[in-house]
Amino acid sequence: MALATLTARVDEKDKVRFDSFCSNVGLNTSTAINLFVKAVLRENRIPFEIAQTADPFFSEENMAYVKKSVRELRAGKGVAHDLIEVDDE
C-alpha cells in the first residue's frame, strides 16, 4: 500500500496537548489521525456530533427582554448614558 502525507495546521498548544494525549493512550499522532480517517471512511460521516452552539443573545428569553426594552425606549422611558469604552486585554 502506498502512503501519502496529510498536512494540517493546528494551534501549537493544541498539537502539544494532542501529542501528549496520544502518547498517554499508547498511540502516536499519525496512528490517531489514521484511526480518525478510517472511522470517517467506514461510517461515511464524521464519527462524532458537530453542532453549532446557539448564541445566548438570541435566546427567546433575551429577545423578549430586548423587545420590551425597545418598546420602553420608544415610549420615552429610557435614560441616556455616556458611552464608556473599555480596552480589551
Secondary structure, 3 states (H helix, E strand, C coil): CCCCCCCCCCCHHHHHHHHHHHHHCCCCHHHHHHHHHHHHHHHCCCCCCCCCCCCHHHCHHHHHHHHHHHHHHHCCCCCCCCCCCCCCC
